[in-house]
């Protein structure tokens, strides 16, 4: 099957990238060095109380003017748009500090105003802190909305180390979901002529190597957490290169979106996509399944999820709904026998029987 020629295009990558200990205090210096002297900062709820002392000390030291400084509790696109266009015209940087909501809010504000966005995640629960998209609510429904990859990423490993272990495992699940996502993308290119980018695919695969090899299997160690942060960063850059979320999102993310909409108590995003990716990799007859199973066992992901398993009834409903989440979007779930096969796998796989009950 012939594919249309896709021309080269310019891509953005984070210009400022700081990963290490004590980085919250240094944000003021980083802004000063880039001549970003008038900034708006948006916090996750409760985060300013935890990290504000160090952040404000650095801001004061370098005479950075905070022209907006507030916590956010919404990701409604209407609220974000209203906030964006209420900022003074001399604003020259947008900072987001916190988890998903704060970063998505700030990222979209920066995108609307064409301003540099500095992403300061306080956990590694997913790869959204470096992705070119924002997860927002549009007309009451959760959607992935085009944004821009951050101008800067600042990650304080002291903060990451202090976050609940559930966020670490969530980040692991989101990272390893690339196994099923990349298979879906390749098959979509073969079956539907969807654009496929070999370099983005390679980069996304290589991000997994940072976790497969060269580090302790103890997720509580600084070495492992640094590897996880680096892997998630590579994932975001792969999406920017591809111009699509395909290098990091496929059938497993459709299942997670469906779980978000139908579950009484949805779990962390990365836990949902991690379990869904393992199921989908078996469904795909994916050659990477054995390696995926092995590493998730070794680092305790399966044992952690088994402490609070998914409800089987909800998971099956999510499987039924998932193919309808995105129209004209091929994944393994598009195959007519996928639902019946997935149900059989859930009923017979020794690991899944402990994770989906």
Secondary structure in CASP SS format (residue, H / E / C, confidence):
PFRMAT SS
TARGET T0000
AUTHOR 0000-0000-0000
METHOD secondary structure of the structure
MODEL  1
X C 1.00
X C 1.00
X C 1.00
X C 1.00
X C 1.00
X C 1.00
X C 1.00
X C 1.00
X C 1.00
X C 1.00
X C 1.00
X C 1.00
X C 1.00
X C 1.00
X C 1.00
X E 1.00
X E 1.00
X E 1.00
X E 1.00
X E 1.00
X C 1.00
X C 1.00
X C 1.00
X H 1.00
X H 1.00
X H 1.00
X H 1.00
X H 1.00
X H 1.00
X H 1.00
X H 1.00
X H 1.00
X H 1.00
X C 1.00
X C 1.00
X C 1.00
X C 1.00
X E 1.00
X E 1.00
X E 1.00
X E 1.00
X E 1.00
X E 1.00
X C 1.00
X C 1.00
X C 1.00
X H 1.00
X H 1.00
X H 1.00
X H 1.00
X H 1.00
X H 1.00
X H 1.00
X H 1.00
X H 1.00
X H 1.00
X H 1.00
X H 1.00
X H 1.00
X H 1.00
X H 1.00
X C 1.00
X C 1.00
X C 1.00
X E 1.00
X E 1.00
X E 1.00
X E 1.00
X E 1.00
X E 1.00
X E 1.00
X C 1.00
X C 1.00
X C 1.00
X C 1.00
X E 1.00
X H 1.00
X H 1.00
X H 1.00
X H 1.00
X H 1.00
X H 1.00
X H 1.00
X H 1.00
X C 1.00
X C 1.00
X C 1.00
X C 1.00
X C 1.00
X C 1.00
X C 1.00
X C 1.00
X E 1.00
X E 1.00
X E 1.00
X E 1.00
X E 1.00
X E 1.00
X C 1.00
X H 1.00
X H 1.00
X H 1.00
X H 1.00
X H 1.00
X H 1.00
X H 1.00
X H 1.00
X H 1.00
X H 1.00
X H 1.00
X H 1.00
X H 1.00
X H 1.00
X C 1.00
X C 1.00
X C 1.00
X E 1.00
X E 1.00
X E 1.00
X E 1.00
X E 1.00
X C 1.00
X C 1.00
X C 1.00
X C 1.00
X C 1.00
X C 1.00
X H 1.00
X H 1.00
X H 1.00
X C 1.00
X C 1.00
X E 1.00
X E 1.00
X E 1.00
X E 1.00
X E 1.00
X E 1.00
X C 1.00
X C 1.00
X E 1.00
X E 1.00
X E 1.00
X E 1.00
X E 1.00
X E 1.00
X C 1.00
X C 1.00
X C 1.00
X C 1.00
X C 1.00
X E 1.00
X E 1.00
X E 1.00
X E 1.00
X E 1.00
X H 1.00
X H 1.00
X H 1.00
X H 1.00
X H 1.00
X H 1.00
X C 1.00
X C 1.00
X H 1.00
X H 1.00
X H 1.00
X H 1.00
X H 1.00
X H 1.00
X H 1.00
X H 1.00
X H 1.00
X H 1.00
X H 1.00
X H 1.00
X C 1.00
X H 1.00
X H 1.00
X H 1.00
X H 1.00
X H 1.00
X H 1.00
X H 1.00
X H 1.00
X H 1.00
X H 1.00
X H 1.00
X H 1.00
X H 1.00
X H 1.00
X H 1.00
X C 1.00
X C 1.00
X C 1.00
X C 1.00
X C 1.00
X H 1.00
X H 1.00
X H 1.00
X H 1.00
X H 1.00
X H 1.00
X H 1.00
X H 1.00
X H 1.00
X H 1.00
X H 1.00
X H 1.00
X H 1.00
X H 1.00
X H 1.00
X C 1.00
X C 1.00
X C 1.00
X C 1.00
X C 1.00
X C 1.00
X C 1.00
X C 1.00
X C 1.00
X H 1.00
X H 1.00
X H 1.00
X H 1.00
X H 1.00
X H 1.00
X H 1.00
X H 1.00
X H 1.00
X H 1.00
X H 1.00
X H 1.00
X H 1.00
X H 1.00
X H 1.00
X H 1.00
X H 1.00
X H 1.00
X H 1.00
X H 1.00
X H 1.00
X C 1.00
X C 1.00
X H 1.00
X H 1.00
X H 1.00
X C 1.00
X C 1.00
X C 1.00
X H 1.00
X H 1.00
X H 1.00
X H 1.00
X H 1.00
X H 1.00
X H 1.00
X H 1.00
X H 1.00
X H 1.00
X H 1.00
X H 1.00
X C 1.00
X C 1.00
X C 1.00
X C 1.00
X C 1.00
X C 1.00
X H 1.00
X H 1.00
X H 1.00
X H 1.00
X H 1.00
X H 1.00
X H 1.00
X H 1.00
X H 1.00
X H 1.00
X H 1.00
X H 1.00
X H 1.00
X H 1.00
X H 1.00
X C 1.00
X C 1.00
X C 1.00
X C 1.00
X C 1.00
X H 1.00
X H 1.00
X H 1.00
X H 1.00
X H 1.00
X H 1.00
X H 1.00
X H 1.00
X H 1.00
X H 1.00
X C 1.00
X C 1.00
X H 1.00
X H 1.00
X H 1.00
X H 1.00
X H 1.00
X H 1.00
X C 1.00
X C 1.00
X C 1.00
X E 1.00
X C 1.00
X H 1.00
X H 1.00
X H 1.00
X H 1.00
X H 1.00
X H 1.00
X H 1.00
X H 1.00
X H 1.00
X H 1.00
X H 1.00
X C 1.00
X C 1.00
X C 1.00
X C 1.00
X C 1.00
X C 1.00
X C 1.00
X C 1.00
X C 1.00
X H 1.00
X H 1.00
X H 1.00
X C 1.00
X C 1.00
X C 1.00
X H 1.00
X H 1.00
X H 1.00
X H 1.00
X H 1.00
X H 1.00
X H 1.00
X H 1.00
X H 1.00
X H 1.00
X H 1.00
X C 1.00
X C 1.00
X C 1.00
X H 1.00
X H 1.00
X H 1.00
X H 1.00
X E 1.00
X C 1.00
END
